[in-house]
C-alpha cells in the first residue's frame, strides 16, 4: 500500500517538473510586427576577462524585419547595462550581435532583452539568459 502511494507521488512530481521545466520562450504565433528572442550564445564563456568586449549572438524570430535599437542586460542582478546592436541578420531564425563586456568576476547569470520598434512604438522582447563562467 505504502509503495503505491510513493509511486503515485513520484509520478505526480515527475509530471509537474516536466510541465514547469519547459522553455520560457513563448510558443504562440507572433503578432503583426512582433519579435521574440530565442537564445543568446556566449562563445567565449569560461575564458572571459574583465573590461574586454566579446561578441554575444542572439537568435530571434520576427514577423517582418524589426528595427532593433539596443539590448539591455542584467548581470548577476546588477544593471541595467546597455549595448548597441553591431550586426543584424534577418532570416528564420534571425540573429544579431552585441559587444558584451563582463562586469563581475567568477560566474554570472546574464539576462537580456532587446528594444525594437513595432508599429511606430518602442517595444521590449521577452528576456533570455545565459550563465557565463570563468570571468577573471
RABELLIN-V900091 format. One record per backbone hydrogen bond with DSSP energy under -1.0 kcal/mol. NH is the residue of the N-H (numbers start at 1). CO is the residue of the C=O. E is the energy in kcal/mol with one decimal. If there is no record, write none. Layout:
# RABELLIN-V900091
NH/CO/E
NH/CO/E
This chain:
# RABELLIN-V900091
5/1/-1.8
6/2/-2.3
7/3/-2.3
8/4/-2.3
9/5/-2.3
10/6/-2.6
11/7/-2.6
12/8/-2.2
13/9/-2.5
14/10/-2.4
15/11/-2.3
16/12/-2.4
17/13/-2.5
18/14/-2.3
19/15/-2.2
20/16/-2.6
21/17/-1.3
34/31/-2.1
36/61/-2.9
38/59/-3.2
39/59/-1.1
41/57/-3.2
45/42/-1.6
46/133/-2.8
47/44/-2.1
51/102/-1.0
52/49/-1.3
54/100/-3.0
56/98/-2.3
57/41/-2.0
58/96/-2.9
59/39/-2.4
60/94/-2.4
61/36/-2.5
63/34/-2.6
69/115/-2.5
70/115/-1.1
71/83/-2.5
72/113/-2.8
73/81/-2.7
74/111/-2.5
75/78/-2.2
76/109/-2.5
78/75/-2.0
81/73/-2.4
83/71/-2.7
86/97/-3.3
89/95/-3.5
94/60/-2.7
95/89/-2.7
96/58/-2.0
97/87/-1.8
98/56/-2.1
100/54/-3.5
106/135/-2.8
108/132/-2.4
110/130/-3.1
111/74/-2.5
112/128/-3.0
113/72/-2.0
115/70/-2.7
116/123/-2.3
117/67/-1.8
118/121/-3.2
121/118/-1.7
123/116/-3.5
125/114/-2.5
128/112/-2.5
130/110/-2.2
132/108/-3.1
135/106/-3.0
136/48/-2.0
